[in-house]
Amino acid sequence: MRNPGEAQARIATEILGEKAAALGRAGERLEAALREAADLATHVRVAAGAERTALVAAYRAARAQAIRLRTYLLIQREAMGLRRHAVVDAQYPEPPVLRDDPAT
């Protein structure tokens, strides 16, 4: 017969591994969203007319998605007991509002 304590320890280790993997995936999704927002911001700077209007709308949507994913990452960190988020603030800063965006 197996040791119940050993089985519980193995399960606890597996759960921690899954939590860490989920946190990593959340970070990867956020990184992708931040890259998309940054790419769009670059294109907005050089665009004009209707193209610029479309890019600004796309940037706003990408920015909102990045902010949402950042919030999800913070919530997941909190659920894991990680209460200090300075590293998140430094590594995943919120995309800026476009300065000349008339909607802001």
OpenMM code with the backbone's topology and positions (N, CA, C; nanometers):
from openmm import Vec3, app, unit

residues = "MET ARG ASN PRO GLY GLU ALA GLN ALA ARG ILE ALA THR GLU ILE LEU GLY GLU LYS ALA ALA ALA LEU GLY ARG ALA GLY GLU ARG LEU GLU ALA ALA LEU ARG GLU ALA ALA ASP LEU ALA THR HIS VAL ARG VAL ALA ALA GLY ALA GLU ARG THR ALA LEU VAL ALA ALA TYR ARG ALA ALA ARG ALA GLN ALA ILE ARG LEU ARG THR TYR LEU LEU ILE GLN ARG GLU ALA MET GLY LEU ARG ARG HIS ALA VAL VAL ASP ALA GLN TYR PRO GLU PRO PRO VAL LEU ARG ASP ASP PRO ALA THR".split()
positions = [
    Vec3(0.0844, -0.1184, 0.0000),
    Vec3(0.0000, 0.0000, 0.0000),
    Vec3(0.0888, 0.1247, 0.0000),
    Vec3(0.0494, 0.2238, -0.0798),
    Vec3(0.1268, 0.3476, -0.0913),
    Vec3(0.1068, 0.4362, 0.0307),
    Vec3(0.2032, 0.5200, 0.0522),
    Vec3(0.1980, 0.6158, 0.1617),
    Vec3(0.1043, 0.7303, 0.1217),
    Vec3(-0.0045, 0.7545, 0.1983),
    Vec3(-0.0982, 0.8613, 0.1628),
    Vec3(-0.0322, 0.9995, 0.1628),
    Vec3(0.0617, 1.0221, 0.2515),
    Vec3(0.1321, 1.1500, 0.2563),
    Vec3(0.2130, 1.1737, 0.1298),
    Vec3(0.2720, 1.0680, 0.0782),
    Vec3(0.3498, 1.0779, -0.0451),
    Vec3(0.2591, 1.1115, -0.1634),
    Vec3(0.1449, 1.0499, -0.1689),
    Vec3(0.0492, 1.0765, -0.2761),
    Vec3(-0.0005, 1.2210, -0.2692),
    Vec3(-0.0293, 1.2683, -0.1509),
    Vec3(-0.0745, 1.4068, -0.1346),
    Vec3(0.0349, 1.5052, -0.1751),
    Vec3(0.1568, 1.4768, -0.1386),
    Vec3(0.2689, 1.5644, -0.1754),
    Vec3(0.2859, 1.5681, -0.3270),
    Vec3(0.2711, 1.4537, -0.3907),
    Vec3(0.2836, 1.4466, -0.5360),
    Vec3(0.1717, 1.5276, -0.6033),
    Vec3(0.0508, 1.5170, -0.5512),
    Vec3(-0.0626, 1.5923, -0.6053),
    Vec3(-0.0421, 1.7421, -0.5833),
    Vec3(0.0039, 1.7803, -0.4653),
    Vec3(0.0285, 1.9215, -0.4358),
    Vec3(0.1346, 1.9782, -0.5299),
    Vec3(0.2383, 1.9001, -0.5574),
    Vec3(0.3434, 1.9429, -0.6498),
    Vec3(0.2869, 1.9589, -0.7905),
    Vec3(0.2021, 1.8672, -0.8313),
    Vec3(0.1408, 1.8758, -0.9643),
    Vec3(0.0503, 1.9989, -0.9746),
    Vec3(-0.0242, 2.0274, -0.8705),
    Vec3(-0.1118, 2.1456, -0.8692),
    Vec3(-0.0286, 2.2731, -0.8797),
    Vec3(0.0797, 2.2811, -0.8036),
    Vec3(0.1677, 2.3982, -0.8121),
    Vec3(0.2246, 2.4148, -0.9524),
    Vec3(0.2605, 2.3044, -1.0136),
    Vec3(0.3126, 2.3091, -1.1497),
    Vec3(0.2087, 2.3622, -1.2478),
    Vec3(0.0852, 2.3184, -1.2315),
    Vec3(-0.0226, 2.3657, -1.3184),
    Vec3(-0.0512, 2.5135, -1.2959),
    Vec3(-0.0461, 2.5574, -1.1709),
    Vec3(-0.0665, 2.7001, -1.1418),
    Vec3(0.0428, 2.7836, -1.2067),
    Vec3(0.1655, 2.7382, -1.1955),
    Vec3(0.2777, 2.8107, -1.2556),
    Vec3(0.2642, 2.8141, -1.4077),
    Vec3(0.2239, 2.7042, -1.4671),
    Vec3(0.2066, 2.6997, -1.6121),
    Vec3(0.0953, 2.7945, -1.6563),
    Vec3(-0.0145, 2.7974, -1.5822),
    Vec3(-0.1258, 2.8867, -1.6145),
    Vec3(-0.0825, 3.0323, -1.6035),
    Vec3(-0.0041, 3.0629, -1.5015),
    Vec3(0.0466, 3.1991, -1.4847),
    Vec3(0.1394, 3.2358, -1.6012),
    Vec3(0.2204, 3.1416, -1.6433),
    Vec3(0.3081, 3.1644, -1.7578),
    Vec3(0.2297, 3.1899, -1.8853),
    Vec3(0.1235, 3.1132, -1.9068),
    Vec3(0.0403, 3.1340, -2.0260),
    Vec3(-0.0273, 3.2700, -2.0214),
    Vec3(-0.0713, 3.3122, -1.9034),
    Vec3(-0.1336, 3.4446, -1.8897),
    Vec3(-0.0327, 3.5533, -1.9250),
    Vec3(0.0909, 3.5368, -1.8826),
    Vec3(0.1958, 3.6325, -1.9157),
    Vec3(0.2245, 3.6343, -2.0652),
    Vec3(0.2249, 3.5187, -2.1278),
    Vec3(0.2484, 3.5109, -2.2724),
    Vec3(0.1368, 3.5798, -2.3503),
    Vec3(0.0123, 3.5580, -2.3082),
    Vec3(-0.1003, 3.6249, -2.3752),
    Vec3(-0.0892, 3.7762, -2.3606),
    Vec3(-0.0518, 3.8206, -2.2414),
    Vec3(-0.0358, 3.9644, -2.2180),
    Vec3(0.0776, 4.0206, -2.3032),
    Vec3(0.1898, 3.9505, -2.3098),
    Vec3(0.3015, 3.9965, -2.3926),
    Vec3(0.2591, 4.0121, -2.5382),
    Vec3(0.1835, 3.9172, -2.5895),
    Vec3(0.1364, 3.9244, -2.7283),
    Vec3(0.0443, 4.0448, -2.7477),
    Vec3(-0.0440, 4.0694, -2.6528),
    Vec3(-0.1356, 4.1834, -2.6628),
    Vec3(-0.0594, 4.3152, -2.6554),
    Vec3(0.0417, 4.3214, -2.5710),
    Vec3(0.1230, 4.4434, -2.5614),
    Vec3(0.2022, 4.4683, -2.6897),
    Vec3(0.2532, 4.3604, -2.7496),
    Vec3(0.3244, 4.3742, -2.8769),
    Vec3(0.2305, 4.4257, -2.9858),
    Vec3(0.1097, 4.3707, -2.9894),
    Vec3(0.0129, 4.4147, -3.0897),
    Vec3(-0.0192, 4.5633, -3.0724),
    Vec3(-0.0429, 4.6054, -2.9494),
    Vec3(-0.0726, 4.7466, -2.9230),
    Vec3(0.0458, 4.8345, -2.9638),
    Vec3(0.1665, 4.7930, -2.9307),
    Vec3(0.2852, 4.8712, -2.9664),
    Vec3(0.3019, 4.8798, -3.1180),
    Vec3(0.2791, 4.7691, -3.1877),
    Vec3(0.2891, 4.7698, -3.3338),
    Vec3(0.1869, 4.8651, -3.3950),
    Vec3(0.0643, 4.8602, -3.3436),
    Vec3(-0.0396, 4.9491, -3.3952),
    Vec3(-0.0057, 5.0952, -3.3665),
    Vec3(0.0464, 5.1235, -3.2492),
    Vec3(0.0835, 5.2613, -3.2147),
    Vec3(0.1901, 5.3132, -3.3114),
    Vec3(0.2829, 5.2283, -3.3483),
    Vec3(0.3865, 5.2668, -3.4445),
    Vec3(0.3244, 5.3013, -3.5794),
    Vec3(0.2297, 5.2198, -3.6227),
    Vec3(0.1642, 5.2446, -3.7510),
    Vec3(0.0758, 5.3692, -3.7457),
    Vec3(0.0133, 5.3945, -3.6320),
    Vec3(-0.0713, 5.5132, -3.6182),
    Vec3(0.0118, 5.6396, -3.6393),
    Vec3(0.1331, 5.6400, -3.5869),
    Vec3(0.2185, 5.7598, -3.5945),
    Vec3(0.2478, 5.8037, -3.7379),
    Vec3(0.2509, 5.7095, -3.8309),
    Vec3(0.2865, 5.7434, -3.9687),
    Vec3(0.1673, 5.7422, -4.0641),
    Vec3(0.0507, 5.7048, -4.0163),
    Vec3(-0.0672, 5.6957, -4.1022),
    Vec3(-0.1423, 5.8288, -4.1054),
    Vec3(-0.2255, 5.8410, -4.2064),
    Vec3(-0.3074, 5.9617, -4.2205),
    Vec3(-0.4449, 5.9234, -4.2738),
    Vec3(-0.5384, 6.0145, -4.2574),
    Vec3(-0.6716, 5.9982, -4.3146),
    Vec3(-0.7482, 5.8794, -4.2598),
    Vec3(-0.8182, 5.8115, -4.3507),
    Vec3(-0.9035, 5.6985, -4.3123),
    Vec3(-0.8226, 5.5830, -4.2549),
    Vec3(-0.7014, 5.5650, -4.3094),
    Vec3(-0.6166, 5.4573, -4.2569),
    Vec3(-0.5824, 5.4842, -4.1102),
    Vec3(-0.5501, 5.6083, -4.0793),
    Vec3(-0.5173, 5.6445, -3.9417),
    Vec3(-0.6374, 5.6239, -3.8500),
    Vec3(-0.7544, 5.6643, -3.8969),
    Vec3(-0.8765, 5.6471, -3.8172),
    Vec3(-0.8976, 5.4996, -3.7840),
    Vec3(-0.8802, 5.4135, -3.8836),
    Vec3(-0.8963, 5.2694, -3.8616),
    Vec3(-0.7903, 5.2162, -3.7663),
    Vec3(-0.6671, 5.2634, -3.7817),
    Vec3(-0.5596, 5.2178, -3.6940),
    Vec3(-0.5797, 5.2644, -3.5495),
    Vec3(-0.6301, 5.3860, -3.5326),
    Vec3(-0.6578, 5.4362, -3.3976),
    Vec3(-0.7638, 5.3483, -3.3314),
    Vec3(-0.8675, 5.3126, -3.4059),
    Vec3(-0.9717, 5.2248, -3.3509),
    Vec3(-0.9142, 5.0883, -3.3147),
    Vec3(-0.8290, 5.0352, -3.4019),
    Vec3(-0.7656, 4.9062, -3.3740),
    Vec3(-0.6745, 4.9163, -3.2524),
    Vec3(-0.6021, 5.0276, -3.2406),
    Vec3(-0.5147, 5.0475, -3.1247),
    Vec3(-0.5970, 5.0524, -2.9959),
    Vec3(-0.7070, 5.1272, -2.9994),
    Vec3(-0.7917, 5.1346, -2.8791),
    Vec3(-0.8390, 4.9962, -2.8362),
    Vec3(-0.8798, 4.9155, -2.9338),
    Vec3(-0.9259, 4.7793, -2.9027),
    Vec3(-0.8107, 4.6946, -2.8480),
    Vec3(-0.6929, 4.7057, -2.9090),
    Vec3(-0.5767, 4.6288, -2.8626),
    Vec3(-0.5344, 4.6738, -2.7230),
    Vec3(-0.5398, 4.8035, -2.6993),
    Vec3(-0.5048, 4.8572, -2.5670),
    Vec3(-0.6020, 4.8048, -2.4612),
    Vec3(-0.7314, 4.8074, -2.4937),
    Vec3(-0.8324, 4.7573, -2.3993),
    Vec3(-0.8100, 4.6090, -2.3697),
    Vec3(-0.7754, 4.5320, -2.4732),
    Vec3(-0.7488, 4.3896, -2.4540),
    Vec3(-0.6251, 4.3699, -2.3663),
    Vec3(-0.5214, 4.4468, -2.3892),
    Vec3(-0.4002, 4.4349, -2.3075),
    Vec3(-0.4287, 4.4693, -2.1618),
    Vec3(-0.5071, 4.5725, -2.1399),
    Vec3(-0.5423, 4.6108, -2.0023),
    Vec3(-0.6237, 4.4992, -1.9366),
    Vec3(-0.7164, 4.4409, -2.0116),
    Vec3(-0.7982, 4.3309, -1.9583),
    Vec3(-0.7092, 4.2121, -1.9218),
    Vec3(-0.6187, 4.1746, -2.0129),
    Vec3(-0.5295, 4.0610, -1.9863),
    Vec3(-0.4345, 4.0892, -1.8708),
    Vec3(-0.3916, 4.2132, -1.8569),
    Vec3(-0.3061, 4.2517, -1.7442),
    Vec3(-0.3823, 4.2359, -1.6135),
    Vec3(-0.5083, 4.2764, -1.6140),
    Vec3(-0.5926, 4.2604, -1.4950),
    Vec3(-0.6080, 4.1128, -1.4606),
    Vec3(-0.6313, 4.0285, -1.5632),
    Vec3(-0.6433, 3.8844, -1.5391),
    Vec3(-0.5144, 3.8283, -1.4779),
    Vec3(-0.4005, 3.8744, -1.5272),
    Vec3(-0.2722, 3.8286, -1.4732),
    Vec3(-0.2590, 3.8688, -1.3263),
    Vec3(-0.2951, 3.9924, -1.2945),
    Vec3(-0.2875, 4.0384, -1.1552),
    Vec3(-0.3806, 3.9574, -1.0657),
    Vec3(-0.5002, 3.9287, -1.1141),
    Vec3(-0.5953, 3.8485, -1.0355),
    Vec3(-0.5394, 3.7089, -1.0121),
    Vec3(-0.4822, 3.6504, -1.1162),
    Vec3(-0.4247, 3.5163, -1.1024),
    Vec3(-0.3085, 3.5171, -1.0034),
    Vec3(-0.2251, 3.6203, -1.0097),
    Vec3(-0.1154, 3.6326, -0.9130),
    Vec3(-0.1704, 3.6433, -0.7707),
    Vec3(-0.2735, 3.7258, -0.7536),
    Vec3(-0.3350, 3.7411, -0.6203),
    Vec3(-0.3874, 3.6069, -0.5700),
    Vec3(-0.4521, 3.5320, -0.6585),
    Vec3(-0.5067, 3.4016, -0.6196),
    Vec3(-0.3973, 3.3042, -0.5769),
    Vec3(-0.2773, 3.3249, -0.6285),
    Vec3(-0.1645, 3.2391, -0.5917),
    Vec3(-0.0904, 3.2910, -0.4698),
    Vec3(-0.1365, 3.4048, -0.4163),
    Vec3(-0.0731, 3.4595, -0.2975),
    Vec3(0.0354, 3.5614, -0.3270),
    Vec3(0.0517, 3.5979, -0.4525),
    Vec3(0.1519, 3.6980, -0.4903),
    Vec3(0.0863, 3.8351, -0.4836),
    Vec3(0.1159, 3.9099, -0.3817),
    Vec3(0.0455, 4.0352, -0.3551),
    Vec3(0.1172, 4.1597, -0.4062),
    Vec3(0.2452, 4.1495, -0.4300),
    Vec3(0.3216, 4.2658, -0.4767),
    Vec3(0.3369, 4.2563, -0.6283),
    Vec3(0.2977, 4.3624, -0.6944),
    Vec3(0.2924, 4.3577, -0.8398),
    Vec3(0.3898, 4.4539, -0.9076),
    Vec3(0.4895, 4.5002, -0.8354),
    Vec3(0.5866, 4.5932, -0.8946),
    Vec3(0.6553, 4.5306, -1.0153),
    Vec3(0.6824, 4.4015, -1.0093),
    Vec3(0.7468, 4.3343, -1.1218),
    Vec3(0.6539, 4.3341, -1.2435),
    Vec3(0.5256, 4.3201, -1.2214),
    Vec3(0.4296, 4.3245, -1.3319),
    Vec3(0.4254, 4.4658, -1.3901),
    Vec3(0.4232, 4.5654, -1.3017),
    Vec3(0.4221, 4.7045, -1.3479),
    Vec3(0.5450, 4.7348, -1.4331),
    Vec3(0.6591, 4.6817, -1.3925),
    Vec3(0.7832, 4.7077, -1.4657),
    Vec3(0.7898, 4.6286, -1.5964),
    Vec3(0.7487, 4.5035, -1.5931),
    Vec3(0.7623, 4.4164, -1.7100),
    Vec3(0.6483, 4.4338, -1.8099),
    Vec3(0.5293, 4.4640, -1.7611),
    Vec3(0.4118, 4.4736, -1.8472),
    Vec3(0.3398, 4.6069, -1.8260),
    Vec3(0.4016, 4.7181, -1.8624),
    Vec3(0.3343, 4.8468, -1.8405),
    Vec3(0.2097, 4.8594, -1.9278),
    Vec3(0.1131, 4.9311, -1.8758),
    Vec3(-0.0109, 4.9541, -1.9499),
    Vec3(0.0197, 5.0359, -2.0748),
    Vec3(-0.0354, 4.9971, -2.1896),
    Vec3(-0.0122, 5.0757, -2.3111),
    Vec3(-0.0651, 5.2180, -2.2925),
    Vec3(0.0082, 5.3159, -2.3430),
    Vec3(-0.0344, 5.4542, -2.3226),
    Vec3(-0.1563, 5.4908, -2.4074),
    Vec3(-0.2258, 5.5926, -2.3619),
    Vec3(-0.3321, 5.6517, -2.4417),
    Vec3(-0.2630, 5.7323, -2.5507),
    Vec3(-0.3155, 5.7265, -2.6708),
    Vec3(-0.2586, 5.8082, -2.7783),
    Vec3(-0.2820, 5.9530, -2.7460),
    Vec3(-0.1787, 6.0332, -2.7505),
    Vec3(-0.1905, 6.1732, -2.7094),
    Vec3(-0.2813, 6.2555, -2.7985),
    Vec3(-0.2815, 6.2269, -2.9265),
    Vec3(-0.3654, 6.3057, -3.0160),
    Vec3(-0.4933, 6.2334, -3.0567),
    Vec3(-0.5349, 6.1363, -2.9729),
    Vec3(-0.6577, 6.0615, -2.9977),
    Vec3(-0.7756, 6.1461, -2.9511),
    Vec3(-0.8657, 6.1863, -3.0402),
    Vec3(-0.9768, 6.2728, -3.0003),
    Vec3(-1.0743, 6.2061, -2.9037),
    Vec3(-1.0717, 6.0743, -2.8937),
    Vec3(-1.1639, 6.0057, -2.8033),
    Vec3(-1.1167, 6.0101, -2.6583),
    Vec3(-0.9962, 6.0604, -2.6337),
    Vec3(-0.9429, 6.0607, -2.4962),
    Vec3(-0.9351, 6.2016, -2.4408),
] * unit.nanometer
topology = app.Topology()
chain = topology.addChain("A")
for resn in residues:
    res = topology.addResidue(resn, chain)
    for name in ("N", "CA", "C"):
        topology.addAtom(name, app.Element.getBySymbol(name[0]), res)
